[in-house]
Amino acid sequence: MHARAPIAGLLAAATRAAAASSPAQTLTKRTIEVVMTSYKYEPNQLRLVDGEIVVLRLRNADAFGRTHNFASAFLVNIPLVVRGDGLEGTSEGRRFVSVEAGKTAEVEFTVRGRGSYAFLCTLFDHAFRGQTGILIVQAPPP
């Protein structure tokens, strides 16, 4: 009976050590606010880390009452959750979230796939007028 106690203790210690080193413990969650106006995003360059959990807070602050969206091919194959006042869809190989003027949506996802990816507003001529940006996904720090 006494032999079981040390084994149980070793198993508990091994379980705690595995949990402490598991990837779920090291993931961070970061919120980035992206303000959408005519005809720009602020910021228009987003640096993300592969594996991190990101919440993009898309706030439409357009003074002229225009709807804007955040569209990117990067989002097509990534599971994401949209909360708030966003309308989600897919068009022309891009996944988008549209937000009406004065409203905010949150888009949460785990970053997957290193590289550079364009994002833009696909409504009317907004991208042509400059409403574009870039997502840069970097490797996690060593």
Phi, psi and omega in degrees: 000325179289334180292332181290325182300312178297323180294317178299320178296318178295318178297318178296318180295319179295321179296317178296318180295318179295319180295321181293330182261003182290148180302327181298331180285334186264350180291141176249157177241124184234135177257130178237122177273130176241117180265129181251126177221180177277115354232074183203165171247142173231113356283164179251006174229120182243122177259119182241161179245128180306126179098344180281156176265128184238140170243113174271117175266104183268109182248120179269106181251031183290121181288344182260005177078018181279141170282144176227161174225166176241110185235136179203143173294335178304325185277351188299314186257017181250127173297133179218161178240128178251126178237158177089219189261030181265148175248118184264145177193181178226137179204137176052041177078011179235146171263139183227160170230118179263143180225127178288158180304137178082001183244168183224142174230151174243136180238115182249135179200163172263126183292129179221125174104101179290148179140190179245135185224133178283148165228153184199165173267120184268006181276131176048232182252025185299316179295318178301325180278000174117002182276078181221165177196184181221138172260127177244115181257119184251161175293150176295154178296149181294000000 
